[in-house]
Amino acid sequence: MKSYLSISKEIRYDINVVLQPKEDGSLIRSEWSRKQLFYKFGTKNQMLGEDNPIFGPAIQLIRETYQEDLSKIFIDNKFDHVTCFFEFFGPNSFAGWHDSNDKKEVILFDINLFKQGLISAKDFYKLVGHLKIPEILYEGKFNKIIEEQIRDGSFPGISFEGIIAKGPIDRKTKLPIMFKVKTRAWLDKLKNKCKN
């Protein structure tokens, strides 16, 4: 199953980007096929079954929240194999830690088409914009003012963790250009949790 690419911390000021809030959770990937629908699941680094005490509930959440709608979209667009990427989180999730008592949710944030790769932000919102996905906080060139507003947590619609910026497809790598910016409050909380 396709893995998700590592998102750079190197900010690009020279390209147009779409900014999305970054929910503070864990990545769950799921493979969909026309015959089996969502049938294969994994975390960032390993395969996942429903018996996993932490991440297992994400499987049912993905099927309940997205399977019917995404299957219709994929079939209508004549896609045979798709890998979807979700964030799995609860109100007290933080930096990969999850409170077992929390009610969890999943949100779709990216799509990889078989033999084509990750789709652009523009195509993502065109394809699944009516479903539960991250809202667009901003479109246009990134700049120092926006960066500082994200870092201090004052940018409208920002999550506690920060943002993901998605730009155009890179001509060399054939992958979307992406970078992330964290809030200072989130980084300070992480330092405190990890004892610096």
N, C-alpha and C positions, 0 to 999 in steps of 0.2 A: 504494500500500500504506500502511496505517495506520502513523503514527509513534508512538513512545512519548512520553508526556507528561514534562515536566521535573519532577523530584521536588524539593520544597521542602526548605530547610534550617531552616525555621521550625518549631520543635517545638510540638506541641499536647498540652497536659496535660489537656484537658477532654473527651477522647473515648476510647472503648475502642479499642485497636489490637491488631494481631497483629504481632509482631516476627519478622523473618526475617534470617538472616545474609546479608550482601551479599558475594558472591564478587567478587574483584578481576579483572575481565575486560572484555570488550567486548560491547555489546549487539548481538545478531543478531535480526532479525525475519524471520518467514516467513509467507507467506500460504498457507492451505489451502483447497481447495475439494473438494466431493464428487466431482467428475469428475476433477480433476487431482492430488488430494492435495497434498503440499507442493510447490509449483511456482514460487514467487516468493520471493526472498531479498534482504535488505539489511542494511547496518550501520545505525547510528543515522541517518546523513545521506545515504546513497547506496545504489543498487541493487548487488547482489553476484552475481558469477558464480564458478563453480568454478575459474576461471583466476586469481583473486585470490591472490597468494602468501601473504598473511597470514591472511585470513579465509575463503578458499575452502574449506578443509577442514571448516569448520563445517557446510556444506551436507550432506555425506555423514554427518557425525556426527548431525545432526538426523534425517535419514531413518532411519539405523540404530537410533538410540536411541528415537525417539518415533513414527515414522510409523504403524506398525501399531497400536499401542495408542491413540494419539490419534484416528486415523481411525475406529476402532470406537466410541470415546466420542462423537465428533462425529456420526457417522451414527446411533447409537442415540438421540441427543438431537435428531435432525432439524435439525442445523445445516448450512447450505449453504456459508457463507464465514466463516472464522475467521482472525485474525492472532494468531500466537503469538510471545512474546518470550522469548529465551534469553540466558543469559550464556555467553560463549565464553572459556575460560581454561585456563591450565596452571599448574604449580607455581611458576613464576617470573614469571608475568604480574603487571604492576604498572601501574596508572593508564593503561591503554591501550597499554602496551608489552608485547610478547610475545616470548619466547625461541623462535627458530625450531626449536631442538632439543627443546623440551618436547613431551611427549605431551599433547594438548589434550582437553578434554571440554566438553560443553554441559549446561546445566541450565535447564529451563523455569521461568520465574518469574511469568509473567502471560499472560492470555488476553483478547483483544478479540473480541466477537461482532459480526458485521455488523449495523449499524443499532441496536445496543444499547450498544456501548461496552465498556470494561474491566469485567470482572466483579469482584465484591467478594471480599475475602480468604476469607470464609466459603464463598462459592460455588466459589471456586478449589479449596480443599482438599476440598470435598465432591465436586467433579467429577473431580479428578485426584490426589487425595491418596495413592493407591496407587502412583503413578509417581515417577520421580526428580525431586523438587522440593525447594526449601528447607524445612528443618524449621521448625516453630513453636517459637521460643525462649521466648515469653511471650505471654499474652493478658490484657488488662485495661487499666486506666488507666496512662499513662506518668507517671513522676515523676522528681524530681531525683536520687534515689538510683540508679535504673536508668540515668539519663543519665550520671552520673559513673562507674558501673561499665562502661558502654560506652566512654566516653572513655579510661578507664585500661586497658581490655582485659580486665577481670576478670569481665565478665558471662558466665555459663555458655553455651557453644556459639557464642560470637561468632567471627566471622572476623577476620582481620587488619585488613580495611578498616573494618568496622563493621556497622551494621544498616539495614534498611529497615522503617519502621513503616507498616502499612496499616490505615486506619480505615474508617468507613462511607462510603457514597456521599453526596457533597455534593448537597443538594437543588437548588441553583442550577446548578452546573456539570454535574451528572449523572456526575461522575467520582469515583473513590475518593479520599478525603483521605489523602495520603501525605507522609511526611517521612523524611529520612535523618540518621543521626548517625555521624560518622567517629571512629575511634580517634585519639588523639594520636600514637601511634607511626606510623600510616599518614600522617598529615598531616606529621609531621617528616621521614619518608622522602621524601615528595613535595617538600617545601621543599629538601631536600638534593639531590635529583635535578635539580631545576630551578634550583639555585643561588639559593635564596630568591626 
